[in-house]
Amino acid sequence: MNDFMAWLHDAAEGALPFVCAFGLGVLIALHAADAEIDSLRTAVVALADQVDHARIACGAQPDPEAVAATLAAHLAEAQP
């Protein structure tokens, strides 16, 4: 039994750095994905604002409900 426990201990010592490195890599990848999602979401909102400004510049009336929703979203982001 002691031989098996010694083998198991040696195997765990060898595998533990790889398991920790894999877990750290997964955490870093998830954090990077969240950051990329946030930056893409910001870009989409900016493009939607540009489309609204272009519609207004071309003479189209803005949708009052969309304007109210956009203002509410901006106010919600500004408040802590």
C-alpha positions as CSV (number, residue, x, y, z in Angstrom):
1,M,0.0,0.0,0.0
2,N,2.9,2.4,0.8
3,D,4.3,1.8,-2.7
4,F,1.0,2.8,-4.3
5,M,0.7,5.9,-2.1
6,A,4.2,6.9,-3.0
7,W,3.5,6.4,-6.7
8,L,0.2,8.4,-6.4
9,H,2.1,11.2,-4.5
10,D,4.8,11.3,-7.2
11,A,2.1,11.4,-10.0
12,A,0.3,14.2,-8.2
13,E,3.4,16.2,-7.9
14,G,4.1,15.9,-11.6
15,A,0.6,16.6,-12.7
16,L,-0.3,19.5,-10.3
17,P,1.7,22.2,-12.2
18,F,0.0,21.2,-15.5
19,V,-3.5,21.2,-13.9
20,C,-2.8,24.6,-12.3
21,A,-1.5,26.0,-15.6
22,F,-4.5,24.7,-17.5
23,G,-6.9,26.3,-14.9
24,L,-5.1,29.6,-15.1
25,G,-5.2,29.5,-18.9
26,V,-8.9,28.9,-18.8
27,L,-9.5,31.8,-16.4
28,I,-7.4,34.1,-18.6
29,A,-9.2,33.1,-21.7
30,L,-12.6,33.7,-20.1
31,H,-11.5,37.1,-18.9
32,A,-10.2,38.0,-22.4
33,A,-13.5,36.8,-23.9
34,D,-15.5,39.0,-21.5
35,A,-13.4,42.0,-22.3
36,E,-13.8,41.4,-26.0
37,I,-17.6,41.0,-25.7
38,D,-17.7,44.3,-23.8
39,S,-15.7,46.2,-26.4
40,L,-17.8,44.7,-29.2
41,R,-21.0,45.7,-27.4
42,T,-19.6,49.3,-27.0
43,A,-18.8,49.3,-30.8
44,V,-22.3,48.1,-31.7
45,V,-23.9,50.8,-29.5
46,A,-21.7,53.5,-31.1
47,L,-22.6,52.3,-34.6
48,A,-26.3,52.3,-33.7
49,D,-26.0,55.9,-32.5
50,Q,-24.3,56.8,-35.7
51,V,-27.1,55.2,-37.7
52,D,-29.7,57.2,-35.7
53,H,-27.7,60.4,-36.3
54,A,-27.6,59.7,-40.0
55,R,-31.3,59.0,-40.1
56,I,-32.0,62.3,-38.4
57,A,-29.6,64.2,-40.7
58,C,-31.4,62.7,-43.7
59,G,-34.7,64.0,-42.4
60,A,-36.2,60.9,-40.8
61,Q,-37.8,61.4,-37.5
62,P,-36.3,59.4,-34.6
63,D,-38.4,56.8,-32.9
64,P,-39.5,58.3,-29.6
65,E,-39.5,55.0,-27.8
66,A,-36.0,54.2,-29.1
67,V,-34.8,57.6,-27.9
68,A,-36.3,57.1,-24.5
69,A,-34.7,53.6,-24.2
70,T,-31.3,54.9,-25.3
71,L,-31.4,57.8,-22.8
72,A,-32.5,55.4,-20.0
73,A,-29.6,53.1,-20.9
74,H,-27.1,55.9,-20.8
75,L,-28.5,57.2,-17.5
76,A,-28.3,53.7,-16.0
77,E,-24.6,53.4,-17.1
78,A,-23.8,56.8,-15.7
79,Q,-25.2,56.1,-12.2
80,P,-23.0,54.1,-9.9
